Amino acid sequence: MKLTKQTHSCVRLDKDGQRLVIDPGGFTEADAAVGATAILVTHEHPDHFSEEHLRAALDADPATTVWTLRSVADQLTAAYPGRIRTVGHGDAFTAAGFDVQVHGEWHAVIHPDIPRVTNIGFLVDGALFHPGDALTVPDRPVDTLMLPVHAPWNKISEVIDYVREVGPRRAYDIHDALLTDLARPIYDRQIGALGGAEHLRLAPGGTVEL
């Protein structure tokens, strides 16, 4: 598969002429989901789920489908009957020619006074894992981890320990729109030295073959 990094937590996967897009949110390019065969959304927060972005993709191609949890599906199902699929932890399905397994149930704690929302992660083709806004550890090996490096709900020690616990061969940064260029070398050095996996990042629009 070919991995393309979009801004913040959005990634695009291409294989055999089909395209899977994960988490096209409000920080992401407006056309990030247009042209997708299928779209996966981990949770309802606006930096991961932009209704406008999804509607643009669904309106552009009547064959495009969305796979997500109930809190997001409920906002789209009435307008796009039969095209919005609700999934949760333990589910497995095929979308855009990719085999997808769902892991996790809850968003990471931002602060005890802020109610938690639901959150799911997606393991794609048994190889690439996108956790959304959580430090979910799948119950099976992960080759490529999409790593949320900077968020209101994490700190770098947790990020490093997460890489260690998942044990991927490589980790690519996501959830990085608020991370300044000044801080990136610090994150690169510490995660790379302590995480136990190859630590990589792509600029928005950058691609790599996995």
VEXMARDREN-55737 format. One record per residue: residue number from 1; residue in three letters; z negated, x negated, y of N, C-alpha, C, O in turn. Coordinates in steps of 0.02 Angstrom, whole numbers. Each point is the difference from the previous one (the first is absolute). Layout:
<recs>
(NUM,'Ala',(Z,X,Y),(Z,X,Y),(Z,X,Y),(Z,X,Y))
...
</recs>
This chain:
<recs>
(1,'Met',(0,-42,-60),(0,42,60),(0,-43,62),(-23,-58,-2))
(2,'Lys',(48,84,57),(-2,-34,64),(-54,32,43),(-1,61,9))
(3,'Leu',(-44,-102,17),(-54,23,44),(19,-15,72),(19,-56,17))
(4,'Thr',(-24,107,25),(10,-8,72),(-64,21,35),(-24,56,-10))
(5,'Lys',(-3,-99,52),(-60,16,39),(21,36,63),(44,-23,37))
(6,'Gln',(-75,80,-24),(7,34,64),(-64,-11,40),(-48,-30,-26))
(7,'Thr',(46,53,88),(-59,-12,41),(-62,34,-30),(4,57,-24))
(8,'His',(-60,-92,26),(-66,22,-21),(-2,8,-77),(8,-50,-35))
(9,'Ser',(-20,110,9),(-11,8,-72),(60,28,-37),(-5,16,-59))
(10,'Cys',(61,-10,92),(59,29,-31),(41,-54,-35),(14,-53,28))
(11,'Val',(5,67,-91),(45,-44,-37),(57,41,-30),(-7,60,-13))
(12,'Arg',(62,-94,2),(59,32,-30),(18,-39,-63),(1,-61,0))
(13,'Leu',(13,98,-54),(20,-31,-63),(69,27,-18),(11,60,0))
(14,'Asp',(34,-105,-17),(68,18,-19),(15,-26,-70),(-15,-57,-17))
(15,'Lys',(45,100,-24),(19,-19,-68),(55,46,-25),(-6,62,5))
(16,'Asp',(60,-91,-31),(54,39,-31),(26,54,47),(15,55,-22))
(17,'Gly',(-8,-71,86),(29,46,47),(-46,55,24),(22,44,37))
(18,'Gln',(-86,-46,-56),(-48,50,22),(-55,-33,42),(-14,-60,-8))
(19,'Arg',(-16,100,51),(-49,-28,47),(-65,40,-1),(1,62,3))
(20,'Leu',(-56,-98,-8),(-67,29,2),(-36,-27,62),(-2,-61,10))
(21,'Val',(-26,105,31),(-36,-21,60),(-72,23,-6),(-14,57,-19))
(22,'Ile',(-32,-102,36),(-72,15,-4),(-30,-4,70),(9,-49,36))
(23,'Asp',(-45,101,-17),(-41,3,61),(38,-13,66),(-17,-47,36))
(24,'Pro',(68,88,-21),(31,-5,66),(-43,36,52),(4,61,7))
(25,'Gly',(-44,-98,28),(-47,29,48),(21,-9,72),(56,-22,14))
(26,'Gly',(-101,40,31),(16,1,71),(13,-68,31),(32,-3,52))
(27,'Phe',(-57,-51,-83),(14,-67,26),(67,-27,-25),(24,-51,24))
(28,'Thr',(5,87,-71),(60,-24,-35),(63,23,36),(-1,49,37))
(29,'Glu',(55,-85,-48),(64,16,31),(18,74,-13),(-12,25,-55))
(30,'Ala',(40,8,104),(13,73,-4),(45,18,-57),(-5,55,-28))
(31,'Asp',(51,-100,9),(48,15,-54),(-21,-32,-66),(42,-7,-45))
(32,'Ala',(-105,-13,38),(-22,-37,-59),(12,37,-65),(14,-31,-51))
(33,'Ala',(-20,97,53),(6,40,-62),(70,30,-9),(15,26,-54))
(34,'Val',(26,-29,105),(67,30,-5),(41,-40,-50),(3,-61,3))
(35,'Gly',(28,96,-49),(38,-32,-53),(-38,-11,-64),(27,-25,-49))
(36,'Ala',(-91,45,50),(-41,-7,-61),(18,53,-51),(12,58,17))
(37,'Thr',(-9,-78,-80),(6,48,-54),(-66,37,-10),(-1,60,-14))
(38,'Ala',(-54,-97,20),(-66,29,-6),(-48,-36,47),(10,-59,16))
(39,'Ile',(-62,95,5),(-51,-27,45),(-68,11,-30),(-15,55,-25))
(40,'Leu',(-27,-106,26),(-69,5,-22),(-46,-8,60),(11,-43,42))
(41,'Val',(-64,85,-38),(-48,-4,55),(-70,-3,-30),(-19,42,-40))
(42,'Thr',(-19,-92,61),(-66,-12,-29),(-54,46,28),(-47,18,-35))
(43,'His',(53,0,100),(-52,43,30),(23,25,68),(54,-17,23))
(44,'Glu',(-97,57,8),(20,38,59),(-6,-35,67),(23,27,50))
(45,'His',(-53,-86,-47),(-10,-33,65),(68,-16,31),(47,-20,-35))
(46,'Pro',(-42,27,101),(66,-3,33),(35,-68,-3),(60,-4,11))
(47,'Asp',(-97,-50,-25),(35,-64,-8),(31,-8,-69),(34,-49,-13))
(48,'His',(-45,98,-30),(31,1,-67),(45,61,-10),(48,-2,-40))
(49,'Phe',(-63,55,74),(38,63,-7),(21,25,68),(-41,21,41))
(50,'Ser',(106,-23,-28),(29,30,59),(43,59,-22),(51,-8,-33))
(51,'Glu',(-73,68,51),(39,59,-18),(70,-4,29),(48,21,-31))
(52,'Glu',(-42,-48,91),(65,-6,32),(46,-46,-41),(59,16,-10))
(53,'His',(-85,-72,-14),(40,-46,-40),(22,33,-65),(58,-7,-21))
(54,'Leu',(-103,43,-11),(17,33,-63),(50,55,9),(47,8,-39))
(55,'Arg',(-56,32,92),(48,53,13),(70,-27,14),(50,29,-21))
(56,'Ala',(-46,-86,55),(65,-31,14),(34,-19,-65),(61,11,-8))
(57,'Ala',(-98,-38,-39),(29,-20,-64),(19,61,-43),(53,1,-30))
(58,'Leu',(-97,49,29),(13,60,-41),(58,40,28),(39,30,-38))
(59,'Asp',(-32,-29,104),(56,37,31),(66,-38,-9),(53,31,-4))
(60,'Ala',(-57,-97,1),(61,-40,-6),(31,4,-70),(61,-5,-7))
(61,'Asp',(-103,15,-44),(25,2,-69),(-37,54,-39),(-60,-8,-13))
(62,'Pro',(93,62,-5),(-33,54,-36),(-25,-19,-70),(-35,38,-32))
(63,'Ala',(54,-98,8),(-23,-22,-66),(-63,-42,4),(-31,-15,-51))
(64,'Thr',(10,-4,111),(-59,-42,8),(-63,39,-19),(-7,59,18))
(65,'Thr',(-39,-91,-54),(-62,31,-20),(-59,-41,25),(6,-60,13))
(66,'Val',(-64,93,-7),(-61,-33,22),(-53,10,-54),(-8,55,-27))
(67,'Trp',(-28,-108,11),(-54,1,-49),(-63,-22,36),(-2,-55,28))
(68,'Thr',(-50,97,-27),(-59,-15,39),(-59,42,-23),(6,41,-46))
(69,'Leu',(-63,-51,79),(-59,40,-16),(0,66,38),(42,11,44))
(70,'Arg',(-88,31,-61),(1,69,26),(-5,4,76),(33,42,31))
(71,'Ser',(-75,-84,0),(-10,4,72),(64,-11,39),(8,28,54))
(72,'Val',(37,-68,-80),(65,-10,32),(50,53,-23),(37,28,41))
(73,'Ala',(-36,-13,-105),(47,49,-28),(-6,68,34),(50,33,13))
(74,'Asp',(-112,-13,2),(-11,65,31),(33,7,68),(13,55,23))
(75,'Gln',(1,-111,10),(31,2,66),(76,5,-3),(33,11,51))
(76,'Leu',(-4,-19,-111),(73,-3,-6),(29,50,-50),(59,17,5))
(77,'Thr',(-99,7,-51),(26,40,-55),(37,63,23),(53,16,-27))
(78,'Ala',(-80,19,76),(31,63,22),(70,-12,28),(45,41,-11))
(79,'Ala',(-35,-96,47),(65,-14,31),(50,-29,-50),(61,7,10))
(80,'Tyr',(-86,-38,-64),(45,-33,-48),(-19,20,-71),(-23,-43,-38))
(81,'Pro',(31,106,21),(-22,23,-67),(35,-37,-56),(61,-10,1))
(82,'Gly',(-101,-10,-50),(27,-34,-59),(13,-74,9),(20,-34,-47))
(83,'Arg',(-31,8,107),(16,-70,13),(-62,-43,13),(4,-61,5))
(84,'Ile',(-62,93,-1),(-63,-35,12),(-42,5,-63),(-20,55,-20))
(85,'Arg',(5,-111,-11),(-36,-1,-63),(-71,-25,11),(-10,-54,30))
(86,'Thr',(-40,92,-52),(-70,-19,7),(-23,-39,-61),(8,24,-57))
(87,'Val',(-37,-83,69),(-23,-42,-55),(-71,-26,15),(-23,2,57))
(88,'Gly',(-10,-27,-109),(-67,-27,8),(-14,-53,-52),(43,-17,-41))
(89,'His',(-103,-10,44),(-20,-55,-44),(15,16,-73),(-17,54,-25))
(90,'Gly',(48,-101,-9),(16,8,-71),(69,28,-13),(24,-3,-57))
(91,'Asp',(10,29,108),(67,27,-10),(51,-56,-7),(-10,-56,26))
(92,'Ala',(65,71,-60),(56,-46,-7),(64,41,7),(5,56,-24))
(93,'Phe',(44,-86,58),(63,36,12),(55,-51,14),(-13,-59,8))
(94,'Thr',(74,84,-6),(58,-42,18),(29,25,65),(13,60,8))
(95,'Ala',(-3,-105,39),(28,17,66),(50,-54,20),(-17,-59,-1))
(96,'Ala',(77,80,18),(53,-46,21),(13,-53,-53),(19,-56,17))
(97,'Gly',(-28,74,-80),(12,-47,-54),(-56,-49,-13),(6,-43,-42))
(98,'Phe',(-61,50,79),(-59,-43,-9),(-54,39,-39),(-9,59,10))
(99,'Asp',(-25,-94,-55),(-57,30,-35),(-62,-12,44),(-15,-56,19))
(100,'Val',(-21,111,-4),(-57,-4,46),(-63,27,-33),(2,53,-32))
(101,'Gln',(-56,-90,39),(-65,23,-23),(-48,4,59),(2,-43,45))
(102,'Val',(-44,94,-45),(-45,12,57),(-70,-23,-17),(-27,15,-53))
(103,'His',(-2,-53,100),(-68,-27,-10),(-41,12,64),(24,-10,56))
(104,'Gly',(-86,31,-66),(-46,7,56),(-6,71,25),(43,42,-13))
(105,'Glu',(-98,-29,50),(-13,67,25),(-24,3,72),(10,50,34))
(106,'Trp',(-42,-104,-9),(-33,3,65),(20,-57,46),(10,-57,-22))
(107,'His',(-5,74,86),(9,-50,53),(-62,-44,4),(-55,23,-15))
(108,'Ala',(63,-85,34),(-57,-44,11),(-45,28,55),(24,36,44))
(109,'Val',(-87,-54,-45),(-47,23,51),(14,-37,65),(-2,-61,3))
(110,'Ile',(15,100,50),(9,-30,67),(-69,-8,33),(-17,-53,25))
(111,'His',(-22,107,-27),(-69,1,23),(-34,58,-34),(32,52,-10))
(112,'Pro',(-96,-58,-7),(-34,56,-34),(3,66,38),(-6,53,-31))
(113,'Asp',(13,-55,97),(3,62,39),(69,31,2),(9,56,26))
(114,'Ile',(41,-90,-54),(69,26,0),(15,26,-70),(-2,-38,-48))
(115,'Pro',(18,103,42),(15,27,-67),(58,-36,-33),(50,-16,33))
(116,'Arg',(-56,3,-97),(53,-32,-37),(55,50,-17),(-14,58,-13))
(117,'Val',(76,-81,13),(56,40,-23),(23,-26,-68),(-19,-55,-20))
(118,'Thr',(59,94,-14),(27,-22,-64),(54,-52,12),(32,-2,53))
(119,'Asn',(-21,-40,-103),(49,-55,4),(20,-18,-71),(-42,-6,-44))
(120,'Ile',(107,-2,33),(24,-22,-65),(43,-62,8),(31,-11,52))
(121,'Gly',(-31,-30,-104),(43,-59,-2),(55,9,-51),(-7,40,-47))
(122,'Phe',(61,-77,55),(58,7,-44),(17,-66,-33),(13,-50,33))
(123,'Leu',(-12,50,-100),(23,-57,-39),(72,14,-21),(14,48,-36))
(124,'Val',(32,-90,60),(71,12,-8),(29,-47,-53),(-7,-61,4))
(125,'Asp',(39,91,-55),(31,-37,-55),(-50,-47,-34),(19,-53,-25))
(126,'Gly',(-82,73,25),(-51,-41,-32),(-9,-69,30),(-28,-44,-32))
(127,'Ala',(53,34,94),(2,-67,27),(-27,-5,71),(-38,-47,15))
(128,'Leu',(56,93,28),(-19,-3,71),(-49,55,16),(12,59,-16))
(129,'Phe',(-67,-77,48),(-52,50,16),(-10,4,75),(-12,-51,34))
(130,'His',(16,112,-7),(-14,16,70),(-62,44,0),(3,57,-23))
(131,'Pro',(-60,-82,49),(-63,38,-5),(-13,49,56),(-49,37,-1))
(132,'Gly',(94,-35,53),(-17,40,58),(-60,-30,36),(-3,-60,8))
(133,'Asp',(-43,102,13),(-60,-23,36),(-61,1,-47),(-47,37,11))
(134,'Ala',(50,-78,-61),(-55,-6,-48),(6,-66,-36),(54,-31,-1))
(135,'Leu',(-108,10,-29),(1,-61,-41),(-3,19,-74),(-43,-24,-37))
(136,'Thr',(89,68,18),(4,25,-68),(26,-54,-47),(49,-35,16))
(137,'Val',(-82,28,-73),(22,-49,-50),(29,39,-59),(-37,34,-35))
(138,'Pro',(103,-39,23),(29,35,-57),(-28,-26,-66),(-24,-57,-4))
(139,'Asp',(28,99,-47),(-27,-19,-65),(52,-37,-43),(-3,3,-61))
(140,'Arg',(49,-37,93),(51,-38,-35),(23,-57,45),(-12,2,60))
(141,'Pro',(45,-53,-87),(20,-58,40),(49,19,55),(40,46,-7))
(142,'Val',(-45,-83,63),(45,10,57),(33,-67,15),(-33,-51,6))
(143,'Asp',(99,52,-1),(37,-61,16),(2,-12,75),(-13,-55,23))
(144,'Thr',(29,108,16),(6,-5,72),(-46,51,33),(8,60,-11))
(145,'Leu',(-55,-84,51),(-47,43,36),(20,5,73),(8,-51,33))
(146,'Met',(0,112,-9),(8,11,72),(-71,3,29),(-39,45,-15))
(147,'Leu',(22,-95,56),(-69,-14,18),(-16,23,71),(27,-28,48))
(148,'Pro',(-70,79,-40),(-20,21,68),(-47,-52,31),(-59,-3,-17))
(149,'Val',(86,-37,62),(-38,-59,23),(-45,14,60),(-50,-34,9))
(150,'His',(67,85,31),(-38,9,62),(-5,74,16),(51,33,12))
(151,'Ala',(-112,-6,-12),(-10,71,12),(-71,11,27),(-43,-43,-7))
(152,'Pro',(31,101,39),(-68,15,23),(-51,5,-57),(-60,-1,12))
(153,'Trp',(84,6,-73),(-45,10,-57),(-9,-63,-43),(-33,4,-52))
(154,'Asn',(61,-61,71),(-9,-59,-43),(-16,-62,40),(6,-2,61))
(155,'Lys',(-27,-49,-97),(-11,-67,28),(30,-50,-48),(13,17,-58))
(156,'Ile',(-2,-78,81),(40,-46,-40),(-33,-19,-66),(35,-13,-49))
(157,'Ser',(-101,13,47),(-33,-16,-64),(16,53,-52),(10,-15,-59))
(158,'Glu',(-6,79,80),(18,54,-46),(73,-7,-22),(16,13,-58))
(159,'Val',(27,-33,104),(70,-9,-17),(8,-55,-53),(36,8,-48))
(160,'Ile',(-70,-63,59),(3,-56,-48),(-27,22,-68),(31,-14,-51))
(161,'Asp',(-88,48,50),(-29,22,-64),(45,51,-34),(2,3,-62))
(162,'Tyr',(34,37,102),(46,49,-30),(57,-35,-36),(18,18,-56))
(163,'Val',(10,-69,87),(53,-39,-33),(-26,-30,-65),(33,2,-51))
(164,'Arg',(-93,-29,54),(-30,-30,-61),(-9,52,-55),(14,-13,-58))
(165,'Glu',(-37,73,77),(-13,51,-51),(63,28,-31),(4,10,-61))
(166,'Val',(48,2,102),(63,25,-26),(35,-55,-41),(29,14,-52))
(167,'Gly',(-32,-76,77),(29,-56,-36),(76,1,-4),(27,-14,-54))
(168,'Pro',(9,30,109),(73,0,-3),(28,-71,-1),(-36,-48,13))
(169,'Arg',(100,43,-29),(34,-64,6),(12,-18,73),(-4,-58,19))
(170,'Arg',(17,110,21),(13,-11,72),(-22,62,39),(-4,55,-27))
(171,'Ala',(-12,-66,90),(-22,54,44),(38,-4,66),(2,-53,32))
(172,'Tyr',(28,109,-12),(36,5,64),(-42,41,49),(-26,53,-19))
(173,'Asp',(21,-75,80),(-39,36,50),(32,67,18),(61,5,10))
(174,'Ile',(-104,46,-6),(17,63,34),(-60,18,43),(-49,-36,3))
(175,'His',(53,93,31),(-53,23,45),(-17,-55,50),(-58,-20,7))
(176,'Asp',(110,-5,26),(-8,-59,43),(24,10,72),(5,-48,37))
(177,'Ala',(9,110,-18),(28,11,67),(-49,-18,55),(20,-17,56))
(178,'Leu',(-85,21,-70),(-50,-15,51),(-24,-73,-4),(-44,-20,39))
(179,'Leu',(72,-18,-84),(-20,-70,-7),(43,-43,46),(61,-1,-7))
(180,'Thr',(-92,-35,54),(39,-39,48),(27,-64,-32),(-25,-23,-51))
(181,'Asp',(76,-4,83),(29,-62,-25),(-51,-58,2),(5,-46,-40))
(182,'Leu',(-53,50,87),(-52,-51,2),(-41,-1,-63),(-21,-54,-24))
(183,'Ala',(8,113,-5),(-44,4,-58),(36,-12,-66),(-31,-18,-50))
(184,'Arg',(96,26,49),(36,-4,-64),(-9,-66,-36),(-10,1,-61))
(185,'Pro',(13,-59,94),(-11,-63,-37),(-69,-5,-32),(-8,-30,-53))
(186,'Ile',(-43,61,85),(-67,-1,-30),(0,41,-64),(-27,-22,-51))
(187,'Tyr',(57,82,53),(4,42,-59),(41,-34,-55),(-19,0,-58))
(188,'Asp',(75,-30,78),(42,-34,-49),(-38,-55,-36),(3,-7,-61))
(189,'Arg',(-39,-33,100),(-36,-57,-28),(-57,22,-46),(-7,-25,-55))
(190,'Gln',(-33,72,78),(-59,19,-38),(18,41,-62),(-27,-12,-54))
(191,'Ile',(72,61,61),(19,40,-58),(38,-44,-50),(-10,5,-60))
(192,'Gly',(54,-48,86),(38,-44,-44),(-43,-48,-38),(12,-14,-59))
(193,'Ala',(-64,-13,92),(-43,-49,-32),(-50,31,-47),(-18,-31,-51))
(194,'Leu',(-5,91,66),(-56,29,-37),(17,59,-45),(-39,17,-44))
(195,'Gly',(97,13,54),(16,61,-37),(20,-12,-73),(-9,45,-41))
(196,'Gly',(35,-104,26),(19,-14,-68),(70,23,-18),(19,-1,-59))
(197,'Ala',(20,23,109),(69,22,-12),(44,-27,56),(-25,-18,54))
(198,'Glu',(89,14,-66),(46,-20,53),(-2,53,55),(11,59,-12))
(199,'His',(-26,-80,74),(-6,46,56),(60,-7,45),(16,-54,24))
(200,'Leu',(19,110,-13),(64,0,35),(1,55,52),(-38,49,-5))
(201,'Arg',(82,-55,53),(12,56,45),(73,0,23),(32,-52,5))
(202,'Leu',(-8,112,10),(67,10,24),(-3,31,69),(-41,45,13))
(203,'Ala',(83,-67,32),(7,34,64),(34,67,-11),(36,8,-50))
(204,'Pro',(-46,41,94),(35,64,-8),(75,-11,-6),(32,-33,40))
(205,'Gly',(-4,63,-92),(71,-9,-15),(14,-56,-50),(56,-6,-25))
(206,'Gly',(-107,-34,10),(9,-54,-48),(4,27,-71),(-31,51,-16))
(207,'Thr',(69,-84,-26),(11,22,-69),(-11,-56,-49),(4,-59,17))
(208,'Val',(-19,78,-79),(-8,-48,-54),(17,36,-65),(-13,59,-8))
(209,'Glu',(42,-96,-39),(14,27,-66),(-60,-13,-45),(-25,-57,-4))
(210,'Leu',(1,109,-29),(-59,-7,-44),(23,3,-73),(-42,-5,-45))
</recs>
